Amino acid sequence: MFDFGRASRLSLRAFLPRRLELTVIVRKLGVINTNRVELGVNTSALKSKNFRRYLVGSLCGLIAVWMNRVTLSWLAWEITGSASFVGLVAMASFAPTLLLAPVFGVFVDRINVKRTMIVVQLVRALGILAAFITVHWDLLTTEILLSIALWGGITSAATHTTRASLTPRLVTRDLIPSVVNFVALSVNTARIVGPALAGLFIAKAGMDMALLFQVLLFVPFLVALVGLQVRETCRQTHVVEGFATSLKQGFGYVLNNRVILRTFVLAVIMSVAGRGALEMLPPIVDGIFERGAMGLSTVLTISGFGALFGGLTKLILPPQKQGHLSGFACFVILIGLFSVILLGLAPVWGVVIAAAAGISFANTFTTISVQTAVQLEIDDAIRGRVLSIYSLITNGAPSIGAGFLGYASLALGVQSAIQWMGIVFIFLVLVLMFYLPRTRLVTT
């Protein structure tokens, strides 16, 4: 019988130079395991009743969060008609993560993580309830809206760090890769469902009912959190450590652990180039292709499906082992960077959509792979601090990328700036692949 797979591999080797074969490239990186990949859906985390309870409850909370993002943006536009105020509200929702993530990381390692998660989600729901009250009774002003957005941004910063520390402690260590996969899948599912529900509620029931529904979605999440059993960790050392010492330990742990440091480098590359390029979609969609708000909505929805597909692809691959990234993960990073270049070259509307979906696919797959590698490396006692730095990187790097592109576009034009960013980062990744010391991505 004709073996199509074998024939394809032989054809590839016949036409490509030896140094450009994928297995050679990824071995040159020195940070991955290039064993043969065998597919198999990694659903092991679902064996845990504890995690299943969390997953269902958190999906409700995540949908509420994504609905709220759309609702606040629409409110900002509706009451002012100012694009700059819409941007200011978005900044208020985003900036606290950059400033407070490491601080919350220290606190999460010191206190009861389950209790912290309950309090944070309750505070978050109360902020949305305040928005409902002001909208329903026509009390909303720009100052109140900005305060509500800032309130949500602070609770988001706390949620990111607390969730990253909580979820691995709901299961045994061997189930952590599957946990990371399912958490990412729930985030990307909410990313699709939340905005759609927000638009439906705003159009059919009104802004106030949309906000009230978001508050109600937090109820099942809070109920699920109350019933969780969380693995405890030893915290005796935190009693004698000062805050600055604890924070310094988190950064020192990252800098001294080869696995975490190198995976963080990959996270920075995809966050700056990939997510930074996606932040420049509005001027491409409307400024170049004149598609307006509906065009932007279409691109964001399809990119959401690209992100979801990235999570599903990671799910069907074998569980990630400690100290390794797969060769396929590095290949996906290259796909994402080529998609960035494609976005900059896009001559027609369909190419913009395809490029955005490709970038989102690569971003999600890389994020899950990096976070899994980090989660497998760290101890529970320092998990919050390390993952808060990860949150700082993944949420701060896109703003750096977007800021650079915004500045460069003044001289080059937005698409040319995106092209050159993609080219530079592909060159950087290939240099890392061929010239890093040939050591395995494992701690010594």
Buried (B, 14 or more C-beta within 10 A) or exposed (E): EEEEEEEEEEEEEEEEEEEEBBEBBBBBBBBBBBEEEEEEEBEBBBEBEBBBBBBEBBBBBBBBBBBBBBBBBBBBBBBBEEEEBBEBBBBBBBBBBBEBBBBBBBBBBBBEBBEBBBBBBBBBBBBBBBBBBBBBEEEBEBEBBBBBBBBBBBBBBBBBBBBBBBBBBBBEEEBBBBBBBBBBBBBBBBBBBBBBBBBEBBEEEEBBBBBBBBBEBBBBBBEBBEEBEBBEBEEEEBEEBEEEEBBBBBEEBBEEBBBBEBBBBBBBBBBBBBBBBBBBBBBBBBEBBEBEEEBBBBBBBBBBBBBBBBBBBBBEBBBBBBBBBBBBBBBBBBBBBBBBBBBBBBEEBEEBBBBBBBBBBBBBBBBBBBBBBBBBBBEBBBBBBBBBBBBBBBBBBBBBBBEBBBEBBEEBBBBBBBBBBBBEBBEBBBEBBEEBEEEBBBEE
